[in-house]
Amino acid sequence: MDKGLKDEWLEKLNAFANWKPYSTCEGHVRSNHGGAEDHPRVWLETERAPNDLVADVWRDHTAQFQTMREKHFPAADTTSELHLNYKSPLFGTNFVLKLDSRFKRCSIEPSSEILGWWENTILRMQRFDHEFGQVASNDI
């Protein structure tokens, strides 16, 4: 866990009804090379459920889920990806949502853009979580 992530952010990220973070990064300053670590990110997943059940929800609502993702996480400041994470019958299947900031970490102290990205992403995630839950709860 990165030291620069505020406790209030982590508390909010762990309080969603349908999503739990499995990877967070505050972004790190790199001297000679770029990479994903240069940008803040939060990757989340739903709880695992039986493969057929989750696959059916995905099949029935893919377009709606992707529209929700695009609405809540604008491409101007966030690269987002939502997909089905199919596992074996033993481990189940779940949804994965990856949110990566487009703002590069360029200094030890986070820029106002990066601080704003975290604040906005959490607010957007709260709305996305609620809307996702309304759609998915009808089928799961």
N, C-alpha and C positions, 0 to 999 in steps of 0.2 A: 504494500500500500504506500502511496506517495504521501510524504509529509505535508505537501502544500494543499491537499484537498481538505477543505473546511469540514469540520465535524457536522455542521448543519446540513451540508450537501450530502454527506455520507448517510446521515440519518434519513433524509428525504429519499435518497436513492434506494434505501433498504425498506421503505415503508409502502411501496407500491403494492396494490392488491394482486396484480397478475404477473409482475416482472421483478426479477432479482438481478442485480449486477453480478457478473462473473469476472469482469476485467475492467479496471479503471486506470487511467493514467493522466497525470496533470500536464504532461508534455515536458520534454527535457531539452535543454540547450545543447546543440551539437556543434562542434567546431568545424569539422571537415566534411561531414556527409549528412545527408538528409535521412528521411525514413519516417515510419509511422510514429516513432517515439517523439518526434519533434512537435506533434500535435496532440492536444488533449483528446481523450476519448472515454466513452463509457459503452460497454457492451453488456447487454442484458439478455436474460432468457426466462421463459416460463417454466413452470414445473413440468416434469415429464409425465406423460399419460400414455395409455395404450396406443400403439402405432396407428391402427385403423381409425380410431376416434379422432386423433389430431389430424391425420391425413384428410379425413372427410371434412373437417372444419376448414382446413387450408384450401381444399379443392372448392368448397362452396363459397368461400369469402376472400379468395386471393386478391381479386381486383379491389374489393372494398378495403381490405387491410393495406394494400399498397397506396391507395388514394389517401387513406388516413395518414400513412407515413409521410407522404409528400406534403400533405396539408400542415402537419404539425412540425416537421423538421425541414425548413426551407433550404434549398440547395445553396443559397447565398452564403450561409455560414456553416452548414453541416453536410457532410457526406453521410448518407444513411443507407442501410441495407436491412431488409427484413426477409427472412427465409425459414423454411421448415428444416429442422435438424433431425433427420431420420436416423434412429439408432436401432439396435437389435430389439426383438420382442422382450428380452429380459430387461433392458434398460429403458425402453419406451422412447417416445418422440416428443419434441417440443419446438417452440418457436424461438428464434434468435433475432435480436434487434441490435445492430451495430451503429453507433453514433460517433462520428469522428469530426472534430472541429476543423474548419478550413484555416483557422488562425494558427500560425506557426509560433512556437515558443522561441523567442529570440533573446530573452534576458532572464536572469535569475529570478527577479520578481515578475509575476505574471502581469501581462498588459491589461489595460481596461477592456480590450476586446475579448481576451480569454476569460477574465472574471465575468464579463457579461454573458459570454457563451455558456458558462456553467450555470449561471442563474436562469437564463432563458431556456436552456436545455432541460433543466429540472422542471420548470413550469410547464413546458411543452410536454414533457414526459408524463406529468400528472394528468394532463388532459387526454393524451394518447392512451394511457393506462385505463382511464375511465371509459373512454369510447370503445377500446378494444374489449374490455370486460363486458360491456353491454352486448356486443355482437357475439363474442365467443361463448358467453354464459348460456345463450339460447341453445347451444349445441353440445356443450360439454357437461 
